[in-house]
């Protein structure tokens, strides 16, 4: 695997794009703190980009399955670089409108880039048995880039201007664009085939998902960690207030991050293809338990254990889920499937984020986590009953 040039380039690219992404996120928060007093308006600005990415996801899916994937990555890279130009002008003119343009363009570029990357990984990995390892390392690198990007961004803000944060982000995107040229993907050239273009429909993916029980179960069960991730930052703030300790925020992020790294390392040795379903249910049950245990978040060690347990579980869960999707969904549909998955995750995240804000204001953290934990258990039970129903139908036939 380490002799595979394409895999190494993807790992390097993931770190670079992660650093650029988090530099931009820190810059966005700083800019809005200075120029946008209303929290509601801030949420609308953030929502604008995510909404745009959801709108274009069906188009992205069709294009990824129709055109050369390397070309899609390059065009997405150009989109990212251009988006930062909008933000540099937004800083110069203190323009909220230009910032919205930046948010929309960078999220649209991401809606093409990340599904394409997921579709490319199975094409560049020589042996399918290495997919779990590659996905685990890929997600570990993503976590490390988040840690480094946030630390680097915070340091830059202290010693230089906000503009330099976005210049650093643009440099990262330019490096990623140049790096993409060296990726060598073996795929059939399809740009000139009119028949293929006409036959590609985004909705074709839904019968495929329904016909593959493990994929359908995996898509539904991804909602369970999203119920935790969607309100993650809000929960950290509330736990800090409950414990009257601002330092707990850093500890919670650190414990969760270390747990994620450990989980992604552990799962590649522990799970086998025959045991994926059992692992899915075990991990989602532990995530539900971590949610429920936060009912006692006023106790410091309980909150730390809960976040650590969640980090380990999602570190195991996401590389395994990515491997299931890459190996089970036919490669012909990878672009549309991963675009659908990207859209599904973003809608779920936004819904959970809004619900978390509402519930924290109305019932408080202790009862919100119980509601989310119970919803997680209901989703697990739903997929279990559906699985048993499918087995009975098969026996009856």
Buried (B, 14 or more C-beta within 10 A) or exposed (E): EEEBEBBEBBBBBBBBBBBBBBBBBBBBEBBBEEBBEEEEEBBEBBBBBBBBBBBBBBBBBBBBBBBBBBBBBBBBBEBBBBBBBBBBBBBEEEBBEBBBBBBBBBBBBBBBBBBBBBBBBBBBBEEEEBBBBBBBBBBBBBBBBBBBBBEBBEEBBEEEEBEBBBBBBBBBBBBBBEBBEEBEBEEEEBEEEEEBBEEBEBEBBEEBBEEBBBBBBBBBBBBBBBBBBBBBEBBBBBBBEBBEEEEBBEBBBBBBBBBBBBBBBBBBEEBEBEEBBEBBBBBBBBBBBBBBBBBEBBEBEBBBBBBBBBBBBBBBBBBBBBBBBBBBBEBEBBBBBBBBBBBBBBBBBBBBBBBBBEBBEEEEBBEBBBBBBEBBBEBBEEBEEBBEEEEEEEEEE
